[in-house]
């Protein structure tokens, strides 16, 4: 009887369940969607019961024609920086504050006052931010004291599901490193941060490696999922570190670029790597003993989506007539504009910015507009602006070692036009993987396989992913982009005061 592994990618918009054979073949996938509730400007919540229903539905869909005894293990990649408070029975006491929730600004200031911004970065590998879990829990303690009093544990996204599946209250090192309360070098909860946050140590979940088996499915969970109590639950990891494993970044110095709604340049390191300008952040890896230094920008693919909705209605009509993607039609526009978009510069700060600016008050801009600029130049400038922002992140990563090649992955990286623009602007060779949208699911499957003992080590990821195509930078573009990068940097510097003024209005 063939054996299987299940990978759940618990994202912001839905859960993607994937059934893999133990030989590394993707058998089928199914995505069950759920909603996010945005309100009061900076609040973002989800219902954890929606996650559970999605897990149940997606699991049943991908296993409906196989023997349930053939499913050896289940593991996870999940959205990070959530805050789920549960009682001793594992019941969620309120909606989940997800990563996008920014209401805990006062709690950030409290931690900065007590611990210090530089010290927080040194302990956690992250700047203090309202995005992170411990600040959210502090907010609940202050504003919803009864909910906090009833809280047994704070959990992260996948860990709530693990609790529903096994009854255990756990997390892994990669997820813990996205809480702002984790001692990254010593792989334990930071007593210094928790004391400053006035959060007891025992409200935090038990820490594990990503490949640890947490337990078997309970009878109740097995019945709901249509599986058996023989299926093992493996801890899994956060989607950021999982993307490293899924990109084949398993050894020191192996770097990759993940391009989706947001984008990041990250890699695997044997040591915690923090840069002096605090441009990068650093996660615990899903691979024991490794770390993932990372620079994440906010609006990569979403910048291209923005220009589509703003300027490309005609291209949407053409795409519908041709039966193709509107982005394919837009890519033709990009090819009509020369490298450098005739001097047009786009700053891709449509929703503020994390790396490399760490400025939530930024906004998007086109600079250098002249009468000669046409639609094709604007569309190309968007791709180039995103790439130039990533180039700043790449330079910070180079402080940790030489980088001449990046593996390219992520759902936004499917087109050759974008891939070539990235290679030209970054000045590195890009090797695009064959299944760019499945990196985190592959990682979860590998973690499950190692956990249940069917895979020996993480090198098995090479059975799951292959390089599809390689892009090399065009020497003819080098001088053009050197000039554009200078304009890009100067443009941001000139607008910093404007951003501050706009934020205060």
N, C-alpha and C positions, 0 to 999 in steps of 0.2 A: 504493500500500500504506500503510495506517494505521501510524503509528509510536507507540512506547510507551516509558514510563519505569517502572522498578521502584523502589519504596521499601521498605526493610526497617526495621522498628521493632523493634530487638533489646532486648526488655525483660527484666524480672526473671523472669517466668514463662514467656516464650516469645517466638518471633519472629513478628511479623505482617508478612507480605509483601503489598504492594498493587501492582496493575498499573493505571497511569494512562495515558490517552491524552495526546498532546501538546496536546490542547485543554482538558485539565483535568478530564476525566471519569474517575471511579473505575470501572474495568471489573470488577474482582473483588479479593477479599482472601482470604488463607488464613493461619491461625495454627498454627504447630507448637510444641508445648509442650516444656519440659524442666524438670528438677527442681533444687532447691536443697538442699544438705546443710547443716543447722544442727547444731552440736555444741559441746561444752565451753562452754556458756552464751552466748558472744559470737563464735563462729566461724561464718562463712557462706561456702560455696564452691560453685562450679559447675564442670562439666567442659566446657572449651572445645570438645571434640569434639562434645558435644551441640549447641552453638551451630551448628557447621558442618553437622551432619546436619539441623538445623532449617532452615537457610538453603537447603540443597539441596532438601529436601522441599517447602518452601513455594514456592520459585522454580519448581520443576517443576509444581506444582499450578496456579499462576496463569498459566502460559504453555503449558499442554499442547495448546491448540488454535490457537495463533498461530504465524506464521512467526518462528523465532528471530532472523532477520536484522532483524526489525522492532523489536527491543529496542535502543534507542540507548544507554541509560545506566542504571546502578544507583547508588543512594546510600542513606544510612543516617541514622537517628536511633537512639541507643542509650543504654542505662543507663550512668551515669557512675561515676567513682571506683573502677573496678575496677583490679586489678593482675594482669596476665598476663606471666609471664617466659618468654621464648622463646630458643632457640639461633639460630645463624646460618642454619639451614634453616627457621626460622619454627615449629619444633615447640615446643609448650608443655611446660615442664619440670615442672609441678605443676598441681593444680587452681587455678582462678581464685579469688582473694579478691575478692568483690564488695563493693559499696558498704555492705552491711549488716554486714560483718565489722568487729568493734570490738576485735580482740585487740591492736592496736598502741598501747596506752595509754602504755607506757614510752617509746616512740619519740616520741610527742607531747611528753612532758615533756622529752625531750632537745632537741627543736627549740625549745621555749619557753625553756629554759635558755640555749641558744646564740644564738638570734635574737631572742627576745622575742615575747610574744603580740601586742602592738600592731604591732610591725614585721612579723610574719607577715601580719597582716590588711592592712597597708598595701601589701605586695608582691603578695599573692595575691588580695586581695578576699575572703578567707575566713579564719575562725578556724582555728588548728591543730586537727586532729581525727583520730581513728583511722579515720574514714570514708574519708579521702583516700588517694590512691595512693602518694605518696612515703613516708608512714609505713608502709604495708604492705610496700613494698620494703625499707625499713630493717629491718623485722621478719624478713623472709626472710634478709637478710644476716646477722643475728645468730643466728637459730635454725636455718637451713638453709644453712650456708656452702657446701656443695658445689653446691647448686642455684644459689646466687648466683654462684659462680665460673663456672658453665657458662652464665650468662645473657648473651646478646648484647644484647638490648633488653627494656625494659619497655614493654608495649603496653596500650592501653585496649580496651574490648569490641569496638566496631566495627572497630578498627584491626587486631585479630587476624584478623578476617574479611577485611579488605582485604589483609592479608599473604597469606592463603590464596588470594585471588583474583588477585593481581598479583605477589606476591613482594617487595613494598615494605614498609618499616618506617616508618610515618608516623602522625601524628595531626593534628587541626585545633586551632585556637585555642580553640574552645569546650570541647572535651574536655580540652585541656591546662589550662584554668583550673579544672578540678575535681581537680587532682592535689596542690595545696598546694606546688607547686614551680615555678610559672609567674609570670613578671614581667608582670603584667596590662597595665600601661601601655606597656611596650616590646615586648610580644608575643614574648617569648623565654623560654627556660628561665632561671630565676633562679640565677645562679652563687652568690649569697649563701646561698640555701636549700640547694642541692645540696652546697656545701662543708660547711655545718653538718651535713647528713645523711650526709656522707661517701659520696656517690654520684657516680661520674664522669659528666661531661656526656654522654659518648658512649654511655651506657646508655639515654639518652632517645631517643624516636623523632624523626624529622625533622618540623618544623612546617610546616603548610600552611593556606591559607584553606579554608573548607568547600566552596567551589565549584571547587577545583582538581581537574583530572583527574589521577589518580594513575597510570593506565595502562589498558591493555586486559586483558580476561580472558586468562589463560594458556590454552594448549591443554588442559591437564589440568583446570583449573577449568571451562572452557567445556563440556568433555565431561561433567563431573559435573552441571552445572546444566542441560544441554540447550540451551545457547545457542552463540553463535559468538565467535570472538576479536575480532570487530568491536565488541562491546559495551564501552563505556567505564565505568570505575569512578571515581566522584566522591567526594571525601573525606567529606562529610556532617558531622554534628555530634552533640553530646550532646543527650539528650532534653529537658533543661530549656530551653536556648536554642532548640532546634527548636520547642518549644511556643510560644515567642514569635512566631516566623515563622508558624507554623500558625494562630495567633490573629489574624494580620494586624497584629501589632505590629512595624512596620518603620521608623517615624519616631520622632524624639525626643519623649518624653512620652506615647506611646501605651501604655496600661496594660491589663493583663488579669488575670483570676482563673482559674486552672486548678484544678478541683475533682475530685479522684479519691480514691484510697486516702489519699494525703496531699493537701495543697493549698498553692498559693502565689499570692502577688500579685507580679507582676513587670512589667517593661516594657522599652522600648528607650530608651537614652540615648546621647548623643554623647560623653559622658565617663564615666570611672569614677566611680561615686557610692558613697561609703561614709559611713554615719552615725556620729555620735560615740559612740553607745551600742553600736555593732557589732551591732545587731539584724539588719540586712540583710547579705546577701552579694552579690558581684558576679561575673558570668561574662563571658568574652568571648562576643560574639554570633556567630551564624552569618553575619550580615551584616557584611562587612568594614568596619572603622572604627567599629562600634557595640559597645555593651556592654549587659548585661542585669542591672540591680539587682533583687534578688529576696529575698523573705522567705518561707521554706518552713516550714510546720508539719507535724508528723508524722502525726497521726491525725484526718483529716477524715472521708472516707467510711468509714474503718475504725471510727470511733466509732459511726456509724449501724449498721454491721454488728454491732458489739458489742452494742448495745442490742436489736437484732433477736434475736440468739442468747440474750441474757439474759432478756428479758421478753416476746418476741413469738411464742411458739410457737402461740398461738391464731390470730394473724394469718397465720402460715405455712399453717395448715390452711385458713383462709378463702381465701387466695390460690390454693391448689391446687384448691379447689372451684370457684372463679370462673375459673380459667385465666389469672390475671393475676400480676403481680409482687408479692411480699410487701411491697416498698417502696411500692407504690401503696396497699396497705391501710394501711400505717403512716402514709402521708401523710394519710389520713382522720383518723387519731388526732391528728395534729398540728393539724389544723383544728378539732378539738374543744376545744383548749386555747387560751386567750387569749394575745396577745402578752405576753411576759415569763413565761409558764408559772406564773402565780400566785406569782411571786417565787422559783421554784426555779432554782438556778444550777448549771451543769455545767462543770467544768474538764476539757478534753479531752486530758489528759496521760497517756494509757493506756500509751504506750511512750516515756516521757521526752518532751523537747521540744527542737526546734531554735528557729527564730524563733517568738515573740519572746523566749523565756525563756533558751534555751541552757543548759538544765539537764537532764542525762540522768537525774537521780534523782527527777524529778517522777512523780506517779501521778494517775489520774483521781479525781474527787470529785463528789458531789452535795452542795450546800450549801443550807441553809434549808429542809430537809424538814419539812413539817407534815402534820397529819392530813388536811387537805383535798386533798393531792396524789394524783392518780390516774395510771394508766399513761400516759394521753395527755399529761400534763404532763411526765413523765420523757422521753418520746420527743421532745416539742417542745424541751425544755431542752437536749437533745443537739445539735440543729441550731443552736440559738441560741448555745450555748457555743462551738461551732466558729466561728460567725460573729463572736462577740465576740473570740475570739483573733485572727482575721483582721483585725478592725478596728484592733488595736494595730499590726499590720504595715502596714496602710494609712496610719496616721498617720505612721509613719516614712518611708514613700514620699513623703508630702506635703512632707517637708523638701526634696525635689528639684523640687517644682512643684505647681501646682494640679491636683487630680484630682476630676472630677465624674462621670465615666463609666468603667466597666470593661467590657471584652469578657469574656464568660463562656464557658468551654470546659471540657473534661474529662468523662470517663465518668460521674462522679457528678452532673453538672449537668443531667441530662435532665428532671427533674421541675419543674413550676411551683411547687410548694409550697416546695421548697428555694430556688429562685431568688428567690422573693418574700421569704422570711426573710432571705436574704443582702442583698437590696436594702434592706430595712427596717433591719437592724442596722447595715450599713455606711453607710447614708445616701447612697447613690449610685445612679445609673441603671445597670442591667446589661443589656447587649445579648448575648443568647445566640446562638451560632452554630448553623447548621442541622445540621452533623455534628460534634457535640462530641467524639466519640471518635477522630476522625481527624486531629487537629491535627498531631501529630508525623509521621505518614505523609505528610500534605500537604506539610509542610516539606521532608522528604527528597525528595519528587518535584520540588518547585520547585528545590531545590539541584541535583538531577540535571539538570533541564532547562536551568538556567543554565550548568552545567558543560559540557554537550555542545553548547550554542549554540542551542537551540531557543527559549529564553526570553531576552528582552533584559535584564530586571532583576527585582528582588524584588516589584515591584508586581503581577506576574502572579498573586500569591497571591489576589488579589481574584476571579480566575476560578474558584478552587477552593472558597472559603468565602463564605457569605452569612449575614447576620444573620437569624435565624429569628423571634425575639420579644424585646421589650424590657420590662423590669420597672422601675418607679419606686417610690421609698420612700413609704410611707403616712405622712402628717404625724401622724396619730392615734397612731402608735407611738413617736414621737420621745422623749417624756418618759419613757415606760416603759423604753426601752432605755438612755437616759442613766443612769437609776437602776441598771439591771441591770449596766451596764458598770462602775460604781463598785463594786458588790458583787463582781463578777467579779475586779477588780484587787485589792481588799482581801482576798478569799478566798485568792488565790495568795500574797500577802505574808504572811498569817497562817500559811500552811502550809509556808513555806520551811524553817523549823527542823525541822518534822516530816519532810519529805522527807530531810533530811540525817541525822536520827536513824535513819530507816527504812533508809537506804542503808548505814549502818554496823553494822546488826544482823547 
